[in-house]
Amino acid sequence: MVHILLVAAKILVLLLGTMVAGLALFGYRRNRKPIMLGLGVGFALVAVGSFVEGFLFEILEWDLMTVHLLESVFVLVGLVIIAVLLRPRRLS
């Protein structure tokens, strides 16, 4: 039962993260603000990282430590992009 819940959670993270990334990309298309493009990429990396972890572990049978590390790198890079884009800036 716990395994099914984990798979469902990974799928939901992928779907919701993809939706948020898609909304950011639509915002970029509408306004041409580069920050929206970056936010879309950042959220996509976070979402895909979660999915990649489950895929590599379940389907390709990679070891648990390796897939956790890879997922953490995806999430880290995505969050760094988001944090850099959202940091306070000086007004000119």
C-alpha positions as CSV (number, residue, x, y, z in Angstrom):
1,M,0.0,0.0,0.0
2,V,2.8,2.4,0.9
3,H,4.5,1.7,-2.5
4,I,1.3,2.7,-4.4
5,L,1.0,5.9,-2.4
6,L,4.6,6.7,-3.2
7,V,4.1,6.1,-6.9
8,A,0.9,8.2,-6.8
9,A,2.7,11.0,-5.0
10,K,5.6,11.0,-7.6
11,I,3.0,11.2,-10.4
12,L,1.1,14.0,-8.7
13,V,4.4,16.0,-8.2
14,L,5.2,15.6,-11.8
15,L,1.7,16.7,-12.9
16,L,1.5,19.7,-10.6
17,G,5.1,20.7,-11.3
18,T,4.6,20.5,-15.0
19,M,1.4,22.5,-14.7
20,V,3.2,25.3,-12.7
21,A,6.1,25.2,-15.2
22,G,3.6,25.4,-18.1
23,L,1.8,28.4,-16.5
24,A,5.1,30.2,-16.1
25,L,6.0,29.5,-19.8
26,F,2.5,30.8,-20.8
27,G,3.3,33.9,-18.8
28,Y,6.6,34.3,-20.6
29,R,4.9,34.0,-24.0
30,R,2.3,36.6,-23.0
31,N,4.7,39.2,-21.3
32,R,8.1,38.3,-22.7
33,K,9.6,38.6,-19.2
34,P,12.7,36.4,-19.0
35,I,12.0,35.8,-15.3
36,M,8.9,33.8,-16.3
37,L,11.0,31.6,-18.6
38,G,13.5,30.9,-15.8
39,L,10.8,30.1,-13.3
40,G,9.3,27.7,-15.8
41,V,12.7,25.9,-16.2
42,G,13.2,25.9,-12.4
43,F,9.9,24.3,-11.6
44,A,10.2,21.9,-14.5
45,L,13.6,20.7,-13.0
46,V,12.0,20.1,-9.6
47,A,9.1,18.2,-11.1
48,V,11.2,16.1,-13.5
49,G,13.7,15.3,-10.7
50,S,11.0,13.6,-8.6
51,F,9.8,11.6,-11.6
52,V,13.3,10.6,-12.7
53,E,14.0,9.2,-9.3
54,G,11.0,6.9,-9.4
55,F,11.6,5.9,-13.0
56,L,15.3,5.0,-12.6
57,F,14.6,3.1,-9.4
58,E,11.4,1.3,-10.5
59,I,12.0,0.7,-14.2
60,L,15.8,0.7,-14.6
61,E,16.5,-0.7,-11.1
62,W,19.2,1.7,-10.2
63,D,20.3,1.6,-6.6
64,L,18.4,3.8,-4.1
65,M,21.4,6.0,-3.1
66,T,22.2,6.9,-6.7
67,V,18.6,7.9,-7.6
68,H,18.2,9.9,-4.4
69,L,21.4,11.8,-5.3
70,L,20.3,12.4,-8.9
71,E,16.9,13.6,-7.7
72,S,18.5,15.9,-5.2
73,V,20.7,17.5,-7.9
74,F,17.7,18.1,-10.1
75,V,15.8,19.7,-7.2
76,L,18.9,21.7,-6.1
77,V,19.5,23.2,-9.5
78,G,15.8,24.0,-10.0
79,L,15.6,25.7,-6.6
80,V,18.8,27.6,-7.2
81,I,17.3,29.0,-10.5
82,I,14.1,30.0,-8.7
83,A,16.0,31.6,-5.8
84,V,18.3,33.6,-8.0
85,L,15.3,34.9,-10.1
86,L,13.3,35.8,-7.0
87,R,16.1,37.4,-5.0
88,P,15.6,41.1,-4.1
89,R,17.2,43.5,-6.5
90,R,18.2,47.1,-6.1
91,L,16.1,49.7,-7.8
92,S,18.0,51.8,-10.3
